Amino acid sequence: METPLQLQENKKEQTSSYDKIPKDESLKSLLGTANEEGNRSRRFDINDWRILAIIVSFVSMFVILVLGVAGLITSEISGSSAELAFAFDALLGIASSGCVVWRFYKEFAPCEIPGKEKKACLFIAIGFILSAMVMFARAIHCLVYKVEPLETVTVIIISTLGSLCYALLFFVKFKVAQKLQSVAMRTDSYDSATGALMALGVLVSVVIYKLEPGTWWIDPVIALIIAMTTFTYGVIVLVKVTLNKGFGEPEEYQQF
């Protein structure tokens, strides 16, 4: 017969061994649950950024459309080649943002993402090149025939609004591209950066022209510089997309 002291010791041993097993099992269960919740949270986080990319692209398309139409009307009134280049680049920028919407309109399997990135970047690069060709042709025409800007106040207003809107779009798109590791989104952000620089260039050229009418040539020269820069970047993206088989993979975002 066991004494009370022995009974107490046996109870302690049973309790300690009983406590050890559930603790280990509960710890594993908690770790597994935490991992599942972390993965689920990460998936939700990526999905939120994907939806934000679509929203930003649609907002960009609307803003760019308004700026593009206003720029076309202003370029016809003022005869500014740089303003026409700005307007045409804006209208082509709608297609660029449209490619980003197509890229993110739904969740794709990891194996499908590089192909979507590649196609989106391909169309964006073609848009860059077409935009540059039109800008280049218009600027050369204005230089040869010495076309001087006529109405400058409207150009200043449109260019100021355009530079601010494009700069904001560039910042937001670039941040979203970083979160999603998307080369297509980042390339589209560079298109917005080009638009901001173009609008700023138009603004500078018109202000200088108002102060010194003999500097009419600055307007088409700025358009030429922007056209060459846009064309060069478009060709670089096109070559990168065509020759690099791993284009569009997450690792490529850091290298490109």
Secondary structure, DSSP 8 states (H G I E B T S, - for coil): ---HHHHHHHHHHHHHHHHHHHHHHHHHHHHHHHHHHHHHHHHHHHHHHHHHHHHHHHHHHHHHHHHHHHHHHHHHHH--HHHHHHHHHHHHHHHHHHHHHHHHSS---TTTHHHHHHHHHHHHHHHHHHHHHHHHHHHHHHHHTT------HHHHHHHHHHHHHHHHHHHHHHHHHHHHT-HHHHHHHHHHHHHHHHHHHHHHHHHHHHH-GGGTTHHHHHHHHHHHHHHHHHHHHHHHHHH-TTTTSHHHHHH-
